[in-house]
Amino acid sequence: MTGPAGPATTLRLARPEDAAAVAALLRENWPFLQPYEPERDEAYFTTDGQAEVLTRLLAEHAAGRAVPYVIEFGGELVGRLTLSGVVRGPFQSADVGYFVAEAVNGRGVATAAVAAVAETAFDPAGLGLHRLQAGTLLSNSASQAVLQRNGFERIGVARRYLRIAGRWQDHVLYQLVAAL
């Protein structure tokens, strides 16, 4: 997807060789991302740590339970988006989680990435899902705006939903249901 005055935002399946770039991106952007993320040990920010994360996510992908993407903007890796908790059968649902680098925050990159994943997720020739869900911290208005711009509807507040930044925090929950 190309914006009116800028380079394209693309999603592609993560690869093991992305580990070094993802680790560098996390290290550089940790002060920006930390309020929205679980506590992480030092190994998480290393190439080996991210290789382990990507290997686990790709194994989940092979089992049909997750789809790990990297987000590129103008050909540069600027974030990650993961469909996790993929449930088949009558539910046909997945959770969406993502982050983008501070340098591209507010430039429509996350919005474009979420739009692209929704298109793939709902396409019968793609993942064929019926529902996507996402949660944001109550204070994360930027992420809420990304979801709302993509048609996600607020469905409620989950108290003490995830342990983020070292404490259990409430989250606003959103869903997007495939058009009939």
PyRosetta script that sets phi, psi and omega in degrees:
from pyrosetta import init, pose_from_sequence

init()
pose = pose_from_sequence("MTGPAGPATTLRLARPEDAAAVAALLRENWPFLQPYEPERDEAYFTTDGQAEVLTRLLAEHAAGRAVPYVIEFGGELVGRLTLSGVVRGPFQSADVGYFVAEAVNGRGVATAAVAAVAETAFDPAGLGLHRLQAGTLLSNSASQAVLQRNGFERIGVARRYLRIAGRWQDHVLYQLVAAL")
pose.set_psi(1, 130.2)
pose.set_omega(1, 179.4)
pose.set_phi(2, -113.0)
pose.set_psi(2, 130.8)
pose.set_omega(2, 177.8)
pose.set_phi(3, -77.2)
pose.set_psi(3, 169.7)
pose.set_omega(3, -176.5)
pose.set_phi(4, -62.2)
pose.set_psi(4, -26.4)
pose.set_omega(4, -177.3)
pose.set_phi(5, -133.7)
pose.set_psi(5, 27.6)
pose.set_omega(5, -175.0)
pose.set_phi(6, -159.3)
pose.set_psi(6, -178.2)
pose.set_omega(6, -176.9)
pose.set_phi(7, -73.9)
pose.set_psi(7, 169.5)
pose.set_omega(7, -176.4)
pose.set_phi(8, -77.9)
pose.set_psi(8, 146.8)
pose.set_omega(8, 168.8)
pose.set_phi(9, -102.5)
pose.set_psi(9, 127.6)
pose.set_omega(9, 179.6)
pose.set_phi(10, -131.8)
pose.set_psi(10, 154.3)
pose.set_omega(10, 172.3)
pose.set_phi(11, -113.7)
pose.set_psi(11, 141.4)
pose.set_omega(11, 170.5)
pose.set_phi(12, -145.1)
pose.set_psi(12, 155.5)
pose.set_omega(12, 178.3)
pose.set_phi(13, -60.1)
pose.set_psi(13, 133.8)
pose.set_omega(13, 177.7)
pose.set_phi(14, -63.4)
pose.set_psi(14, 150.9)
pose.set_omega(14, 177.9)
pose.set_phi(15, -127.7)
pose.set_psi(15, 154.2)
pose.set_omega(15, 178.2)
pose.set_phi(16, -54.4)
pose.set_psi(16, -34.8)
pose.set_omega(16, -178.6)
pose.set_phi(17, -72.1)
pose.set_psi(17, -2.4)
pose.set_omega(17, 174.3)
pose.set_phi(18, -80.5)
pose.set_psi(18, -8.0)
pose.set_omega(18, -172.1)
pose.set_phi(19, -55.9)
pose.set_psi(19, -45.6)
pose.set_omega(19, -177.8)
pose.set_phi(20, -64.3)
pose.set_psi(20, -43.0)
pose.set_omega(20, -179.0)
pose.set_phi(21, -67.9)
pose.set_psi(21, -39.8)
pose.set_omega(21, 178.8)
pose.set_phi(22, -66.8)
pose.set_psi(22, -41.9)
pose.set_omega(22, 178.6)
pose.set_phi(23, -60.7)
pose.set_psi(23, -44.6)
pose.set_omega(23, 179.1)
pose.set_phi(24, -63.6)
pose.set_psi(24, -42.0)
pose.set_omega(24, 179.3)
pose.set_phi(25, -61.5)
pose.set_psi(25, -44.0)
pose.set_omega(25, 178.4)
pose.set_phi(26, -64.5)
pose.set_psi(26, -44.1)
pose.set_omega(26, 179.2)
pose.set_phi(27, -61.1)
pose.set_psi(27, -46.2)
pose.set_omega(27, -177.2)
pose.set_phi(28, -66.6)
pose.set_psi(28, -30.4)
pose.set_omega(28, -172.9)
pose.set_phi(29, -108.0)
pose.set_psi(29, 5.3)
pose.set_omega(29, -175.7)
pose.set_phi(30, -57.5)
pose.set_psi(30, -41.9)
pose.set_omega(30, 178.3)
pose.set_phi(31, -58.8)
pose.set_psi(31, -33.6)
pose.set_omega(31, 178.4)
pose.set_phi(32, -75.3)
pose.set_psi(32, -40.9)
pose.set_omega(32, -174.9)
pose.set_phi(33, -84.6)
pose.set_psi(33, -27.3)
pose.set_omega(33, -170.7)
pose.set_phi(34, -51.3)
pose.set_psi(34, -40.2)
pose.set_omega(34, -179.4)
pose.set_phi(35, -64.2)
pose.set_psi(35, -15.5)
pose.set_omega(35, -175.2)
pose.set_phi(36, -111.2)
pose.set_psi(36, 4.9)
pose.set_omega(36, -172.4)
pose.set_phi(37, -121.5)
pose.set_psi(37, 156.1)
pose.set_omega(37, 170.2)
pose.set_phi(38, -63.4)
pose.set_psi(38, 160.7)
pose.set_omega(38, 173.5)
pose.set_phi(39, -62.7)
pose.set_psi(39, 143.5)
pose.set_omega(39, -177.8)
pose.set_phi(40, -129.0)
pose.set_psi(40, 144.7)
pose.set_omega(40, 174.6)
pose.set_phi(41, -84.9)
pose.set_psi(41, 167.5)
pose.set_omega(41, -175.7)
pose.set_phi(42, -58.8)
pose.set_psi(42, -33.7)
pose.set_omega(42, -178.3)
pose.set_phi(43, -62.0)
pose.set_psi(43, -28.3)
pose.set_omega(43, -179.1)
pose.set_phi(44, -59.1)
pose.set_psi(44, -31.1)
pose.set_omega(44, -174.4)
pose.set_phi(45, -91.3)
pose.set_psi(45, 6.9)
pose.set_omega(45, 179.9)
pose.set_phi(46, -99.6)
pose.set_psi(46, 162.6)
pose.set_omega(46, 176.1)
pose.set_phi(47, -59.2)
pose.set_psi(47, -43.6)
pose.set_omega(47, 178.5)
pose.set_phi(48, -62.9)
pose.set_psi(48, -40.0)
pose.set_omega(48, 179.1)
pose.set_phi(49, -63.5)
pose.set_psi(49, -43.6)
pose.set_omega(49, 178.4)
pose.set_phi(50, -72.6)
pose.set_psi(50, -30.0)
pose.set_omega(50, 174.5)
pose.set_phi(51, -62.2)
pose.set_psi(51, -39.5)
pose.set_omega(51, 178.0)
pose.set_phi(52, -65.5)
pose.set_psi(52, -43.8)
pose.set_omega(52, 178.3)
pose.set_phi(53, -61.1)
pose.set_psi(53, -48.7)
pose.set_omega(53, -178.1)
pose.set_phi(54, -65.7)
pose.set_psi(54, -38.0)
pose.set_omega(54, 177.6)
pose.set_phi(55, -61.8)
pose.set_psi(55, -44.2)
pose.set_omega(55, 178.5)
pose.set_phi(56, -63.6)
pose.set_psi(56, -44.9)
pose.set_omega(56, -179.8)
pose.set_phi(57, -64.9)
pose.set_psi(57, -38.7)
pose.set_omega(57, 179.0)
pose.set_phi(58, -69.9)
pose.set_psi(58, -31.2)
pose.set_omega(58, 173.7)
pose.set_phi(59, -67.4)
pose.set_psi(59, -40.4)
pose.set_omega(59, 175.4)
pose.set_phi(60, -63.1)
pose.set_psi(60, -36.9)
pose.set_omega(60, 177.0)
pose.set_phi(61, -63.7)
pose.set_psi(61, -45.8)
pose.set_omega(61, 179.6)
pose.set_phi(62, -60.8)
pose.set_psi(62, -30.5)
pose.set_omega(62, 179.2)
pose.set_phi(63, -86.3)
pose.set_psi(63, -2.0)
pose.set_omega(63, 178.4)
pose.set_phi(64, 81.6)
pose.set_psi(64, 15.3)
pose.set_omega(64, -176.0)
pose.set_phi(65, -104.7)
pose.set_psi(65, -7.0)
pose.set_omega(65, -178.3)
pose.set_phi(66, -159.1)
pose.set_psi(66, 160.2)
pose.set_omega(66, 172.5)
pose.set_phi(67, -138.2)
pose.set_psi(67, 104.4)
pose.set_omega(67, -179.4)
pose.set_phi(68, -91.5)
pose.set_psi(68, 123.4)
pose.set_omega(68, 178.2)
pose.set_phi(69, -114.4)
pose.set_psi(69, 157.8)
pose.set_omega(69, 162.5)
pose.set_phi(70, -109.7)
pose.set_psi(70, 150.3)
pose.set_omega(70, 178.8)
pose.set_phi(71, -104.2)
pose.set_psi(71, 127.9)
pose.set_omega(71, 176.9)
pose.set_phi(72, -117.7)
pose.set_psi(72, 143.7)
pose.set_omega(72, 178.5)
pose.set_phi(73, -133.3)
pose.set_psi(73, 117.3)
pose.set_omega(73, -176.7)
pose.set_phi(74, 61.2)
pose.set_psi(74, 30.9)
pose.set_omega(74, 178.9)
pose.set_phi(75, 84.0)
pose.set_psi(75, -0.9)
pose.set_omega(75, -179.2)
pose.set_phi(76, -107.5)
pose.set_psi(76, 137.4)
pose.set_omega(76, 177.2)
pose.set_phi(77, -69.5)
pose.set_psi(77, 120.1)
pose.set_omega(77, -175.8)
pose.set_phi(78, -127.1)
pose.set_psi(78, 2.1)
pose.set_omega(78, -179.9)
pose.set_phi(79, 178.5)
pose.set_psi(79, -177.5)
pose.set_omega(79, 178.1)
pose.set_phi(80, -138.7)
pose.set_psi(80, 145.1)
pose.set_omega(80, 175.5)
pose.set_phi(81, -134.7)
pose.set_psi(81, 131.8)
pose.set_omega(81, -178.3)
pose.set_phi(82, -129.7)
pose.set_psi(82, 131.3)
pose.set_omega(82, 165.4)
pose.set_phi(83, -90.9)
pose.set_psi(83, 119.8)
pose.set_omega(83, -178.7)
pose.set_phi(84, -126.5)
pose.set_psi(84, 169.9)
pose.set_omega(84, 178.8)
pose.set_phi(85, 58.1)
pose.set_psi(85, 36.4)
pose.set_omega(85, 179.5)
pose.set_phi(86, -64.7)
pose.set_psi(86, 124.6)
pose.set_omega(86, 179.4)
pose.set_phi(87, -120.0)
pose.set_psi(87, 129.4)
pose.set_omega(87, 179.1)
pose.set_phi(88, -99.4)
pose.set_psi(88, -157.3)
pose.set_omega(88, -177.6)
pose.set_phi(89, 72.2)
pose.set_psi(89, -144.7)
pose.set_omega(89, -176.4)
pose.set_phi(90, -72.2)
pose.set_psi(90, -12.7)
pose.set_omega(90, -176.6)
pose.set_phi(91, -85.0)
pose.set_psi(91, -48.9)
pose.set_omega(91, 178.6)
pose.set_phi(92, 48.0)
pose.set_psi(92, 61.8)
pose.set_omega(92, -171.1)
pose.set_phi(93, -136.6)
pose.set_psi(93, 161.1)
pose.set_omega(93, 174.6)
pose.set_phi(94, -154.6)
pose.set_psi(94, 156.7)
pose.set_omega(94, 173.4)
pose.set_phi(95, -94.5)
pose.set_psi(95, 143.3)
pose.set_omega(95, 178.1)
pose.set_phi(96, -110.6)
pose.set_psi(96, 129.3)
pose.set_omega(96, 173.8)
pose.set_phi(97, -136.3)
pose.set_psi(97, 143.5)
pose.set_omega(97, -176.1)
pose.set_phi(98, -157.4)
pose.set_psi(98, 160.6)
pose.set_omega(98, 168.0)
pose.set_phi(99, -148.5)
pose.set_psi(99, 152.5)
pose.set_omega(99, 172.6)
pose.set_phi(100, -131.3)
pose.set_psi(100, 156.7)
pose.set_omega(100, 179.1)
pose.set_phi(101, -63.1)
pose.set_psi(101, 148.6)
pose.set_omega(101, 179.0)
pose.set_phi(102, -56.3)
pose.set_psi(102, -36.4)
pose.set_omega(102, -177.2)
pose.set_phi(103, -61.9)
pose.set_psi(103, -25.8)
pose.set_omega(103, 179.7)
pose.set_phi(104, -109.4)
pose.set_psi(104, 0.5)
pose.set_omega(104, 178.1)
pose.set_phi(105, -60.1)
pose.set_psi(105, 135.2)
pose.set_omega(105, 178.9)
pose.set_phi(106, 83.4)
pose.set_psi(106, 6.3)
pose.set_omega(106, -178.3)
pose.set_phi(107, -108.2)
pose.set_psi(107, 11.6)
pose.set_omega(107, 177.2)
pose.set_phi(108, 86.2)
pose.set_psi(108, 3.9)
pose.set_omega(108, -177.2)
pose.set_phi(109, -67.3)
pose.set_psi(109, -49.7)
pose.set_omega(109, 179.5)
pose.set_phi(110, -63.8)
pose.set_psi(110, -40.2)
pose.set_omega(110, 178.4)
pose.set_phi(111, -60.1)
pose.set_psi(111, -45.3)
pose.set_omega(111, 179.5)
pose.set_phi(112, -65.7)
pose.set_psi(112, -39.2)
pose.set_omega(112, -179.9)
pose.set_phi(113, -66.1)
pose.set_psi(113, -43.4)
pose.set_omega(113, 178.8)
pose.set_phi(114, -66.0)
pose.set_psi(114, -38.9)
pose.set_omega(114, 176.6)
pose.set_phi(115, -60.6)
pose.set_psi(115, -44.3)
pose.set_omega(115, -179.0)
pose.set_phi(116, -64.8)
pose.set_psi(116, -41.2)
pose.set_omega(116, -179.0)
pose.set_phi(117, -70.0)
pose.set_psi(117, -35.5)
pose.set_omega(117, 177.8)
pose.set_phi(118, -64.0)
pose.set_psi(118, -41.9)
pose.set_omega(118, 178.4)
pose.set_phi(119, -59.5)
pose.set_psi(119, -47.8)
pose.set_omega(119, 178.8)
pose.set_phi(120, -66.3)
pose.set_psi(120, -41.2)
pose.set_omega(120, -176.8)
pose.set_phi(121, -63.3)
pose.set_psi(121, -39.0)
pose.set_omega(121, -175.5)
pose.set_phi(122, -90.0)
pose.set_psi(122, -13.4)
pose.set_omega(122, -179.5)
pose.set_phi(123, -67.8)
pose.set_psi(123, 124.0)
pose.set_omega(123, 178.4)
pose.set_phi(124, -58.9)
pose.set_psi(124, -27.7)
pose.set_omega(124, 177.1)
pose.set_phi(125, -83.8)
pose.set_psi(125, -10.6)
pose.set_omega(125, 176.3)
pose.set_phi(126, -97.2)
pose.set_psi(126, -114.1)
pose.set_omega(126, -179.3)
pose.set_phi(127, -87.9)
pose.set_psi(127, -23.4)
pose.set_omega(127, 178.0)
pose.set_phi(128, 64.9)
pose.set_psi(128, 33.0)
pose.set_omega(128, 179.4)
pose.set_phi(129, -81.2)
pose.set_psi(129, 162.4)
pose.set_omega(129, 178.4)
pose.set_phi(130, -105.6)
pose.set_psi(130, -28.0)
pose.set_omega(130, -171.5)
pose.set_phi(131, -145.8)
pose.set_psi(131, 139.1)
pose.set_omega(131, 169.6)
pose.set_phi(132, -118.8)
pose.set_psi(132, 144.8)
pose.set_omega(132, 175.9)
pose.set_phi(133, -133.6)
pose.set_psi(133, 154.4)
pose.set_omega(133, 179.7)
pose.set_phi(134, -150.9)
pose.set_psi(134, 153.3)
pose.set_omega(134, 176.2)
pose.set_phi(135, -128.3)
pose.set_psi(135, 144.8)
pose.set_omega(135, 176.2)
pose.set_phi(136, -131.7)
pose.set_psi(136, 152.9)
pose.set_omega(136, 170.8)
pose.set_phi(137, -58.2)
pose.set_psi(137, 149.9)
pose.set_omega(137, -179.9)
pose.set_phi(138, -55.0)
pose.set_psi(138, -33.9)
pose.set_omega(138, -176.2)
pose.set_phi(139, -87.6)
pose.set_psi(139, -3.7)
pose.set_omega(139, -174.4)
pose.set_phi(140, -88.2)
pose.set_psi(140, 71.7)
pose.set_omega(140, -177.3)
pose.set_phi(141, -65.7)
pose.set_psi(141, -29.3)
pose.set_omega(141, 179.2)
pose.set_phi(142, -65.1)
pose.set_psi(142, -45.5)
pose.set_omega(142, 179.0)
pose.set_phi(143, -68.7)
pose.set_psi(143, -36.2)
pose.set_omega(143, 176.2)
pose.set_phi(144, -62.0)
pose.set_psi(144, -39.8)
pose.set_omega(144, 178.3)
pose.set_phi(145, -65.1)
pose.set_psi(145, -39.4)
pose.set_omega(145, 176.9)
pose.set_phi(146, -57.9)
pose.set_psi(146, -48.3)
pose.set_omega(146, -178.7)
pose.set_phi(147, -65.1)
pose.set_psi(147, -44.9)
pose.set_omega(147, -178.9)
pose.set_phi(148, -64.3)
pose.set_psi(148, -38.6)
pose.set_omega(148, 177.6)
pose.set_phi(149, -63.3)
pose.set_psi(149, -23.2)
pose.set_omega(149, 179.4)
pose.set_phi(150, -97.0)
pose.set_psi(150, 11.7)
pose.set_omega(150, 174.8)
pose.set_phi(151, 87.1)
pose.set_psi(151, 3.9)
pose.set_omega(151, 176.1)
pose.set_phi(152, -66.5)
pose.set_psi(152, 141.4)
pose.set_omega(152, 177.4)
pose.set_phi(153, -109.4)
pose.set_psi(153, 142.9)
pose.set_omega(153, 176.8)
pose.set_phi(154, -71.1)
pose.set_psi(154, 130.5)
pose.set_omega(154, -179.6)
pose.set_phi(155, -116.8)
pose.set_psi(155, -3.7)
pose.set_omega(155, 176.8)
pose.set_phi(156, 149.8)
pose.set_psi(156, -174.8)
pose.set_omega(156, 178.8)
pose.set_phi(157, -119.7)
pose.set_psi(157, 128.7)
pose.set_omega(157, 175.9)
pose.set_phi(158, -101.2)
pose.set_psi(158, 117.0)
pose.set_omega(158, -179.3)
pose.set_phi(159, -72.3)
pose.set_psi(159, 136.8)
pose.set_omega(159, 176.1)
pose.set_phi(160, 46.3)
pose.set_psi(160, 50.5)
pose.set_omega(160, -170.3)
pose.set_phi(161, -76.1)
pose.set_psi(161, -47.6)
pose.set_omega(161, -178.9)
pose.set_phi(162, -135.2)
pose.set_psi(162, 151.9)
pose.set_omega(162, 175.9)
pose.set_phi(163, -88.3)
pose.set_psi(163, 102.5)
pose.set_omega(163, -176.7)
pose.set_phi(164, -119.8)
pose.set_psi(164, 136.9)
pose.set_omega(164, 178.8)
pose.set_phi(165, 51.2)
pose.set_psi(165, 35.4)
pose.set_omega(165, 173.2)
pose.set_phi(166, 88.1)
pose.set_psi(166, 1.8)
pose.set_omega(166, 177.8)
pose.set_phi(167, -146.6)
pose.set_psi(167, 153.5)
pose.set_omega(167, 178.2)
pose.set_phi(168, -68.9)
pose.set_psi(168, 126.0)
pose.set_omega(168, -174.9)
pose.set_phi(169, -128.9)
pose.set_psi(169, 147.4)
pose.set_omega(169, 176.1)
pose.set_phi(170, -69.8)
pose.set_psi(170, 149.2)
pose.set_omega(170, 178.5)
pose.set_phi(171, -133.9)
pose.set_psi(171, 143.9)
pose.set_omega(171, 169.0)
pose.set_phi(172, -84.2)
pose.set_psi(172, 129.9)
pose.set_omega(172, -179.7)
pose.set_phi(173, -101.4)
pose.set_psi(173, 140.4)
pose.set_omega(173, 179.9)
pose.set_phi(174, -128.8)
pose.set_psi(174, 155.4)
pose.set_omega(174, 173.8)
pose.set_phi(175, -140.9)
pose.set_psi(175, 154.0)
pose.set_omega(175, 172.2)
pose.set_phi(176, -132.9)
pose.set_psi(176, 124.5)
pose.set_omega(176, -178.1)
pose.set_phi(177, -109.4)
pose.set_psi(177, 137.3)
pose.set_omega(177, -179.5)
pose.set_phi(178, -60.0)
pose.set_psi(178, 143.3)
pose.set_omega(178, 176.2)
pose.set_phi(179, -65.8)
pose.set_psi(179, 144.9)
pose.set_omega(179, 179.0)
pose.set_phi(180, -77.5)
pose.dump_pdb("model.pdb")
